[in-house]
Amino acid sequence: MIQTNRLINTIVLLAFIFMGAFTNWFLTLGLPQKIATHFNFAGKPDGFMTLQNHQSFITLSTICFPLFMVFMVGVLPAWFPSTVNIAHRDYWFAPERKTQTLDYLFNMACKLGVLMVFFFVGLNVIIVLANNSNPVLMPKLPFFVVMALFLLGLFSWVVVLFLKFRKVDLLNK
């Protein structure tokens, strides 16, 4: 069952990464060869990329950053449990709970990976919207919505992890 959960989490994560990378590539198909990718506080462009460089960067970001976070949070603790910074680490990594703890961390890492995929897709949508406007201008409301949702999701993720490991008597709750 434990290996099945990890397999399902991995398949779901990889499906989201694939869909996110494809979505980001597809969204950019109608853009010109030179696009605005950085904007000042007023929403005016102050940095540009070629379309091909942007497609490569956003696609690689959508793939690599989530996988890196899953590796750091969900895989590395199995190899180096002494480097994991959680409350009551000795309790959670005791032999009778180590597998369950590592599975939980892997599950949470996959959720963080999915959150990051949505973040990169959201950023790309903002860039596409900006480049499709005349004059080119970053839409502030979508930007703040994407940032707020990402930060809310990240905050929630941290709180869930904190609550899971805060007390040793709350195991399996």
CORBEL-V337994 format. One record per residue. SS is DSSP state (H for helix, E for strand, C for the rest). D_FIRST is the distance of its C-alpha to the first C-alpha in Angstrom with 1 decimal. Layout:
ss | d_first
SS | D_FIRST
SS | D_FIRST
This chain:
ss | d_first
C | 0.0
H | 3.8
H | 5.5
H | 4.9
H | 6.3
H | 8.8
H | 9.7
H | 10.4
H | 12.3
H | 14.1
H | 15.1
H | 16.3
H | 18.2
H | 19.8
H | 20.8
H | 22.5
H | 24.1
H | 25.4
H | 26.7
H | 28.3
H | 30.0
H | 31.3
H | 32.5
H | 34.3
H | 35.9
H | 36.9
H | 38.4
C | 40.8
C | 42.3
C | 45.3
C | 46.2
C | 49.3
C | 49.3
E | 49.9
E | 47.8
E | 47.8
E | 44.7
E | 45.9
E | 47.8
C | 50.0
C | 49.8
C | 52.1
C | 49.7
E | 52.1
E | 50.8
E | 51.5
E | 49.3
E | 48.8
E | 46.8
E | 47.1
H | 44.8
H | 43.2
H | 42.6
H | 41.1
H | 38.8
H | 37.7
H | 37.3
H | 35.4
H | 33.1
H | 32.3
H | 31.9
H | 29.4
H | 27.4
H | 28.0
H | 28.0
H | 24.6
H | 23.1
H | 25.2
H | 23.9
H | 20.2
H | 21.3
H | 23.3
H | 20.9
H | 17.4
H | 18.1
H | 21.3
H | 20.2
H | 18.0
H | 21.2
C | 23.7
H | 22.3
H | 25.9
H | 26.8
C | 24.4
C | 26.7
C | 25.0
C | 26.5
C | 25.8
H | 24.1
H | 24.6
H | 22.8
H | 19.7
C | 19.6
C | 20.2
C | 18.1
C | 16.3
C | 15.3
H | 15.4
H | 11.8
H | 11.2
H | 14.5
H | 13.9
H | 10.8
H | 13.1
H | 15.9
H | 14.3
H | 13.5
H | 17.1
H | 18.5
H | 17.3
H | 19.0
H | 22.0
H | 22.0
H | 22.2
H | 24.9
H | 26.8
H | 26.8
H | 28.3
H | 30.8
H | 32.0
H | 32.4
H | 34.3
H | 36.6
H | 37.3
H | 38.2
H | 40.6
H | 42.2
H | 42.5
H | 44.1
H | 46.4
H | 47.6
H | 48.2
C | 50.5
C | 54.2
C | 55.0
C | 51.7
E | 50.4
C | 46.9
C | 46.0
H | 45.6
H | 43.8
H | 40.8
H | 40.7
H | 40.6
H | 38.0
H | 35.6
H | 36.2
H | 35.9
H | 32.6
H | 31.2
H | 32.5
H | 31.3
H | 27.8
H | 27.9
H | 29.4
H | 26.8
H | 24.0
H | 25.9
H | 26.5
H | 22.8
H | 22.1
H | 25.1
H | 24.4
H | 20.9
H | 22.4
C | 25.9
C | 25.7
H | 23.8
H | 24.0
H | 22.2
C | 18.7
C | 16.0
C | 18.7
